[in-house]
Amino acid sequence: VENAINSKDHTTLVAAVKAAGLVETLQSAGPFTVFAPTNKAFDKLPAGTVETLVKPENKGTLTGILTYHVVPGRIDSKE
């Protein structure tokens, strides 16, 4: 989470993680590997997708999408 917060290329991801209420979860004991989409990746979604997903009524859907990008353990590029 700290790495993403400090990255200018992951501001949309950080906003989505906050909207989903996953900050504390991702800061818990790990390790976790996060396949973190960049802002450019989010920009390729259809217009309005991100804005719709971060609405409180879509928290469950957003959480599901974000947790799909997280796997337990430490995975490097060789794996």
Residue frames as a rotation matrix with the C-alpha (Angstrom) as fourth column:
VAL 1
0.575 0.818 0.000 0.00
0.818 -0.575 0.000 0.00
0.000 0.000 -1.000 0.00
GLU 2
0.428 -0.483 -0.764 2.79
0.193 -0.777 0.599 2.39
-0.883 -0.404 -0.240 0.90
ASN 3
-0.648 -0.701 0.299 4.50
0.411 0.009 0.912 1.85
-0.642 0.713 0.282 -2.46
ALA 4
-0.216 0.657 0.722 1.28
0.950 -0.031 0.312 2.54
0.227 0.753 -0.617 -4.35
ILE 5
0.711 0.499 -0.496 0.53
0.637 -0.756 0.153 5.66
-0.298 -0.425 -0.855 -2.30
ASN 6
0.171 -0.759 -0.628 3.96
0.010 -0.636 0.771 7.02
-0.985 -0.138 -0.101 -3.15
SER 7
-0.648 -0.387 0.656 3.60
0.591 0.289 0.753 6.27
-0.481 0.876 0.041 -6.87
LYS 8
-0.477 0.460 -0.749 2.24
-0.509 -0.839 -0.191 8.92
-0.716 0.290 0.635 -9.22
ASP 9
-0.734 0.144 -0.663 1.33
-0.586 0.359 0.727 6.11
0.343 0.922 -0.179 -11.64
HIS 10
-0.694 0.448 -0.564 -1.05
0.491 0.867 0.085 4.37
0.527 -0.218 -0.822 -9.22
THR 11
-0.931 0.328 0.158 -3.33
-0.356 -0.730 -0.583 7.16
-0.076 -0.599 0.797 -7.97
THR 12
-0.092 0.940 -0.328 -6.45
-0.833 0.108 0.542 5.53
0.545 0.323 0.774 -9.41
LEU 13
-0.091 -0.021 -0.996 -5.57
0.232 0.972 -0.042 2.22
0.968 -0.235 -0.084 -7.76
VAL 14
-0.922 -0.289 -0.256 -5.03
0.315 -0.179 -0.932 3.94
0.224 -0.940 0.257 -4.42
ALA 15
-0.641 0.754 0.145 -8.40
-0.767 -0.637 -0.075 5.70
0.036 -0.159 0.987 -4.69
ALA 16
0.118 0.693 -0.711 -10.08
-0.560 0.638 0.529 2.38
0.820 0.336 0.463 -5.54
VAL 17
-0.417 -0.339 -0.843 -8.38
0.450 0.729 -0.516 0.55
0.790 -0.595 -0.151 -2.64
LYS 18
-0.996 0.081 0.042 -9.54
-0.081 -0.574 -0.815 3.29
-0.042 -0.815 0.578 -0.28
ALA 19
-0.337 0.933 -0.121 -13.10
-0.908 -0.289 0.303 3.21
0.248 0.213 0.945 -1.69
ALA 20
0.169 0.360 -0.917 -13.18
-0.223 0.921 0.321 -0.56
0.960 0.151 0.236 -1.21
GLY 21
0.693 0.070 0.718 -11.95
-0.710 -0.106 0.696 -0.27
0.125 -0.992 -0.024 2.37
LEU 22
0.899 -0.340 -0.278 -8.97
0.284 0.933 -0.223 -2.52
0.335 0.121 0.935 1.67
VAL 23
0.326 -0.835 0.443 -6.13
-0.547 -0.549 -0.632 -0.37
0.771 -0.036 -0.635 3.02
GLU 24
0.182 -0.242 0.953 -6.01
-0.957 0.179 0.228 -2.10
-0.226 -0.954 -0.199 6.42
THR 25
0.891 0.186 0.415 -6.34
-0.112 0.974 -0.198 -5.54
-0.441 0.130 0.888 4.82
LEU 26
0.792 -0.604 0.089 -3.40
0.251 0.189 -0.949 -4.92
0.556 0.774 0.301 2.52
GLN 27
0.126 -0.751 0.648 -1.35
-0.704 -0.528 -0.475 -3.52
0.699 -0.395 -0.596 5.41
SER 28
0.778 0.207 0.593 -1.89
-0.594 0.550 0.587 -6.67
-0.204 -0.809 0.551 7.49
ALA 29
-0.070 -0.842 0.535 0.65
-0.456 0.504 0.733 -9.44
-0.887 -0.192 -0.419 7.88
GLY 30
0.655 0.197 -0.730 1.65
-0.756 0.178 -0.630 -10.81
0.006 0.964 0.266 4.52
PRO 31
-0.731 -0.381 -0.567 3.44
-0.128 -0.739 0.662 -11.18
-0.671 0.556 0.491 2.38
PHE 32
0.480 0.839 0.255 1.15
0.303 0.115 -0.946 -10.36
-0.823 0.531 -0.199 -0.53
THR 33
-0.802 -0.553 0.224 1.89
0.423 -0.264 0.867 -9.83
-0.421 0.790 0.446 -4.18
VAL 34
0.248 0.872 -0.423 -0.28
0.182 -0.470 -0.863 -7.21
-0.951 0.137 -0.276 -5.82
PHE 35
-0.476 -0.238 0.847 -0.59
0.870 0.012 0.493 -7.07
-0.128 0.971 0.202 -9.58
ALA 36
-0.100 0.378 -0.920 -1.12
0.452 -0.807 -0.380 -3.33
-0.887 -0.454 -0.090 -9.50
PRO 37
0.243 0.245 0.939 -2.71
0.965 -0.160 -0.208 -1.75
0.099 0.956 -0.276 -12.56
THR 38
-0.780 -0.557 -0.285 -1.37
0.561 -0.825 0.075 1.68
-0.277 -0.102 0.955 -13.43
ASN 39
-0.191 0.686 -0.702 -3.42
-0.132 -0.727 -0.674 4.76
-0.973 -0.036 0.229 -14.17
LYS 40
-0.584 -0.080 -0.808 -2.87
-0.795 -0.146 0.589 4.07
-0.165 0.986 0.021 -17.89
ALA 41
-0.952 0.269 -0.149 -4.47
0.230 0.945 0.233 0.64
0.203 0.188 -0.961 -17.48
PHE 42
-0.387 0.847 -0.364 -7.50
0.582 -0.082 -0.809 2.16
-0.715 -0.525 -0.461 -15.76
ASP 43
-0.345 0.203 -0.917 -7.71
-0.493 -0.870 -0.007 4.77
-0.799 0.449 0.400 -18.54
LYS 44
-0.910 -0.046 -0.411 -8.30
-0.391 0.421 0.819 1.97
0.135 0.906 -0.401 -21.05
LEU 45
-0.656 0.755 0.029 -11.57
0.621 0.561 -0.547 0.99
-0.429 -0.341 -0.837 -19.36
PRO 46
-0.168 0.684 0.710 -14.79
0.785 -0.342 0.516 2.32
0.596 0.644 -0.480 -20.86
ALA 47
-0.687 -0.069 0.723 -15.60
-0.155 -0.959 -0.239 5.87
0.710 -0.276 0.648 -19.82
GLY 48
0.085 0.754 0.652 -17.32
-0.830 -0.309 0.465 6.04
0.551 -0.580 0.599 -16.43
THR 49
0.355 0.055 -0.933 -16.26
0.142 0.983 0.112 2.56
0.924 -0.173 0.342 -15.28
VAL 50
-0.608 -0.669 -0.427 -13.98
0.543 0.042 -0.839 3.68
0.579 -0.742 0.337 -12.46
GLU 51
-0.778 0.358 0.517 -16.37
-0.519 -0.830 -0.206 6.42
0.355 -0.429 0.831 -11.36
THR 52
0.290 0.930 -0.227 -19.17
-0.640 0.364 0.676 3.85
0.712 -0.051 0.701 -11.15
LEU 53
0.208 -0.258 -0.944 -17.10
0.375 0.912 -0.167 1.26
0.903 -0.319 0.286 -9.30
VAL 54
-0.781 -0.610 -0.136 -15.96
0.360 -0.262 -0.895 3.64
0.511 -0.748 0.424 -6.54
LYS 55
-0.172 0.807 0.565 -19.54
-0.652 -0.523 0.549 4.53
0.739 -0.273 0.616 -5.60
PRO 56
-0.573 -0.082 0.816 -20.50
-0.794 0.302 -0.527 3.14
-0.203 -0.950 -0.238 -2.17
GLU 57
0.443 0.850 0.285 -23.26
-0.719 0.526 -0.454 0.97
-0.536 -0.004 0.844 -3.63
ASN 58
0.812 -0.195 -0.551 -20.68
-0.347 0.598 -0.723 -0.87
0.470 0.778 0.417 -5.78
LYS 59
0.189 -0.787 0.588 -18.20
-0.979 -0.100 0.180 -1.58
-0.082 -0.609 -0.789 -2.97
GLY 60
0.416 0.026 0.909 -18.73
-0.258 0.962 0.091 -5.36
-0.872 -0.273 0.406 -3.18
THR 61
0.945 -0.056 0.323 -18.02
0.323 0.328 -0.888 -5.46
-0.056 0.943 0.328 -6.90
LEU 62
0.628 -0.747 0.216 -14.99
-0.555 -0.626 -0.548 -3.19
0.545 0.224 -0.808 -6.53
THR 63
0.240 -0.523 0.818 -13.62
-0.852 0.291 0.436 -5.30
-0.466 -0.801 -0.375 -3.67
GLY 64
0.673 0.088 0.734 -13.97
0.121 0.966 -0.227 -8.45
-0.730 0.241 0.640 -5.76
ILE 65
0.920 -0.340 0.195 -12.13
0.154 -0.146 -0.977 -6.89
0.361 0.929 -0.082 -8.69
LEU 66
0.434 -0.795 0.424 -9.30
-0.798 -0.557 -0.229 -5.55
0.418 -0.239 -0.876 -6.54
THR 67
0.270 -0.340 0.901 -8.79
-0.698 0.575 0.426 -8.72
-0.663 -0.744 -0.082 -4.51
TYR 68
0.944 0.046 0.325 -8.52
0.191 0.729 -0.658 -10.65
-0.267 0.683 0.679 -7.77
HIS 69
0.659 -0.728 0.187 -5.24
-0.167 -0.384 -0.908 -8.73
0.733 0.567 -0.375 -8.24
VAL 70
0.076 -0.597 0.799 -3.81
-0.987 -0.160 -0.026 -9.89
0.143 -0.786 -0.601 -4.89
VAL 71
0.575 0.042 -0.817 -2.24
-0.069 0.998 0.002 -13.27
0.815 0.056 0.577 -4.21
PRO 72
0.922 -0.277 0.270 -0.74
-0.277 0.013 0.961 -14.55
-0.269 -0.961 -0.065 -0.97
GLY 73
0.479 -0.830 0.287 3.02
0.705 0.558 0.438 -14.90
-0.523 -0.007 0.852 -0.89
ARG 74
0.218 -0.548 -0.807 5.89
-0.422 -0.799 0.429 -13.15
-0.880 0.247 -0.405 -2.57
ILE 75
0.552 0.018 0.834 6.01
0.668 0.589 -0.455 -13.70
-0.500 0.808 0.313 -6.31
ASP 76
-0.137 -0.648 -0.749 8.77
-0.167 -0.730 0.663 -12.22
-0.976 0.215 -0.008 -8.44
SER 77
0.284 0.267 -0.921 9.01
-0.878 -0.314 -0.362 -11.76
-0.386 0.911 0.145 -12.19
LYS 78
-0.711 -0.618 -0.335 10.80
-0.697 0.680 0.226 -15.10
0.088 0.394 -0.915 -12.62
GLU 79
-0.783 0.496 0.375 7.77
0.212 0.781 -0.588 -16.94
-0.584 -0.381 -0.717 -11.30
